[in-house]
Each structure stands twice: as structure tokens, then as C-alpha cells.
Amino acid sequence: MHEKKPGLFRKLMQKIPLLRSLKTYIFVLMLAVGIIPSVILRMGILQSYEERAVSLRATDVYTQYMIIANHLLNYNYLQDTSSEVINAELDQMSNLYDGRVLIINGNFRIVKDTYGISEGKTVISEEVIKCFRGESTTRHDSNNGYIEMTIPIVEQVEKDGRETSQVRGVILASASTDSIVVTLDILKRKALILEIVMAVIIVGGVLFFSHILIRPFSRVTQAINEVKDGFTDEPISVPDYIETEHIVDAFNQLLARMKVINDSRQEFVANVSHELKTPMTSVKVLADSLNQQPDAPVELYREFMQDITEEIERENKIINDLLALVKMDKTEAKMDISTVDINQLLEATLKRLRPIARKRDVEVVFESIRPVTAEVDEVKVSQIFTNLVENAIKYNKEHGWVKVLLDADHQFFTVEISDSGVGIPEADHEHIFERFYRVDKSHSREIGGTGLGLSITRNAVLLHRGSIKVSSVEGEGTCFTVKIPLSYIR
Ligand code: ADP
């Protein structure tokens, strides 16, 4: 399969272990939540303070110059700038607001400049033209720290019996905003100090809380380590969070499964040793009794040697069955899949087993509803058939019968092996597939059983993703049904 390339962030995460820590993310998140709003708040408050202060100053300046505009008209200042009173008033204003005042008459000429440098010059700027139309303007130059505004000098005149306003001239005034800037700087400094103090408190708090928040996860690791190191094998519990509870639940389930596996492994080893020891004990008893009788007759030797050979054969059979079982016990047992004619395979199996059946006077019948070919591991399927038919013959009655029925649908083929034998008690149904389990130990031993056959059979069936079922009535007979997919499911 085509592997997805890790993204840049994933690569970074692999290189920098800190980026893979939940603690880092909690830390960054809490820090962002704590600090970003305070930064935004500071910037917002300072900005709105500045706007408000400038707007107040502008209104103040405007009002003052509106009053002066009236005085200018009263003193006819646009025509004659010699009025001491007005000049003093203008100088005072220019000093008060630390700015410049230009008085422009109806011809766009500067009649008065408090700086005294532009008198007599003409000004035709956009603002001035707008102002002559009656529209006063205000502009704030925050870089250079001043407000510039135009104020119309309006005269009320009677025309055709109606009062109309006429703009006679324009006051172009500037006012410094330095005092606002100074206040703003002080505020900024204070806000920054406050923010640094807050940041320190937040960082401390966040460090503390991210540590506290992550603690249950450390407890999970600690509890798992205790199990790993063998201090306990009891289920662990960290109920602090739902998340830790989920992890711990999954771990406990794994622990329980491993216990079951371990128990069954121990039981298996105990069973294997016992089963392998039994024939050996018999061999030793037989050999010992011969050794103790130096004058034993040859017939006795022959008889005992025959028994010893049988016990060795039994040992051999157990070992072979064990090997077959171990091979198939692996979850990923190697499967040698090919297309197999199931009818032919069943017939060959029955042919091999008929002599044994004949010996026990058991009739074997094969019935096939349709020809079946399937993708299977031939050796393993042959083992399934052999074990089941052999059991049906072994656990049969005299003059009994074994019937093998083959059928298939579009997905599976089914083999039913029924017999007229001793049957299996209901309570044993769930156990017969366990390793070394036998319903009647002595009878099974007598007829050469190892208790591994059905276990091997079930493993072989499961490797084909199939199923095996048993139905039986004690004393009447047994029926095993094997169902295997026609195409192998990988
Ligand atoms: P064994 O080698 O003892 O036959 P198996 O695993 O093949 O071991 O079978 C387990 C037990 O199931 C047998 O000991 C026997 O008691 C019972 N059994 C299996 N097949 C049949 C059958 N067809 N009829 C009656 N009992 C059976």
C-alpha cells in the first residue's frame, strides 16, 4: 500500500519531542487564552482613549475659533488686520494650543499668520475650498502630533428679505496633540507593566495547572508500570477523567485477556507433560518388570515388547498431533491455497479410512449434492475431514454407520459428518474443541485418541474463515457440520 508522507508538522513533531507533549499544548492554549485578550484589551483601550482625547481637543479648538470668527467679523479683520485686540487674541490662541493660525480672506489670501511668514500668500487647498462652501474640516496627523482644522468665518446677510449665511473667510488652525501623546505614553507604560505582571502570574498559573491537568495520565503510566514490573496483577483504576478511565478499561481488558492466555498456556504445558509422560511411564514399568525377571520366558518378552512398541507409537502420535496443533495455532499460519476438487478429496479420505471402518464393522456412506471445487489449503482441509470421519468411526457402535454429505451454495461448501455412535453429552459440547479434552478419557485412550484432533480441526477451519458446529444425542449419534468459504478470504 502507498504510505502517506508525513506532513511538515508531523516531521517537526518527530524531531522535537516537546511538540509531542500534551502538556505543551495545554500550556500554549492556556497562555493564549490568558494573554491574547489582555493584549487586545490594552491596545483597544489605548486606541479608544487616543481617539476620544483627540476628538475632545478638536471640539474644544473648534468652539474657541468659532467665537474668534465672530470677533473677526465684528472687527472687520479680513479687511484690516491692525486690531490689537484680535491680534492678541489670535496670539493667545496660538500659544494656548501650541499651533499656528492663518486667517484667509475671500480671495484665498492669507491676511494673518501667527508665525508671521506666509502673510500675503494665496492658499488654494482642498480643505480651504471645502470650507468656503461651508464645510469645516478636521484632520489629525498622529505622526507629527497635531490636529489641523478649517473654520468658516460666516456672516449672516439679509438678501431679498431672507437671512442667508455667507462665508467671508476661513480660519486655518493647527493645535498640538503633544499633551495627549504624553498622557498616552504614561498610560502605555503603566499598561505594559501591568501586562508583564499579569503575564508572569498567568505563566506561573498555567505551568502549575498544566502540570495538575496532566497528572492523571502520569498516574495511568505509573499504574501500568506497577503491573508491568509485577507488583500487582489486579485491575487498575484511574477514574479522574473519562479519557483515563477509557485507557485504563482497555488496559484492564488486555490484562484479563493476557491472564486467560497465560492460564491456558500453563494448563497446556501441564497437559502436554502429563500426556507425554503417560506412555513413558508405561514403557518404564514394562521394561522394569522384564529386568526384574532375568528368567522370563521369551513369550513374555515378546508380549511386553509389543506393548512397549504400542506405547512408543502413541507417544509418536501425540508428538505429531502437537506439532500439527502448534503449526496451526499461530494466527498467521502459512496457508498454501490452491483450487481443490472437494468431492475427490473427500473420496480419497474415505478410501484411506475404510479399512479401519471395516475392522470395526462400520459402514461409511458418501453423498454429494453437487460437484464442489474450492480455494483451500488442501493438506489442512484433508486433516479436517480425516479427523472428523476417524472420530465418527472410532466413537461408533458395532454395525454402525457414518454418513458424509457434501453440499454448497454460491458462497460456502458444507460437509456434514454424522454417525450412529455413542454421542456426546450436551454439557461436553462446548469443551470438545479444547486441547486434550475427552469425554471418556479411558475409552479415548483405549482407541488411540490424543484429545487434540478436534482442536486441530477447529483451528484448520478457522484459518479458512469457516465454522464448525456439533449436534449430538447421547447414545444415538453425532453430527459435525463444517462450513468453509468457496474462495479464500485473506
Ligand atoms: P481424541 O483424540 O480423543 O479423539 P478429539 O479432539 O478428536 O480427541 O475428540 C475429543 C473428544 O470428543 C473425544 O475424546 C470424544 O470423547 C469426543 N468425540 C469426538 N468425536 C466424536 C464422535 N463422532 N462421537 C462421539 N464422541 C466424539
Residues whose N, C-alpha, C, O or C-beta is under 5 A from the ligand:
A	BS01	ADP	N391 A392 Y395 G421 V422 G423 I424 I432 Y437 R438 V439 D440 S444 G449 T450 G451 L452 G453 L454 S455 T478
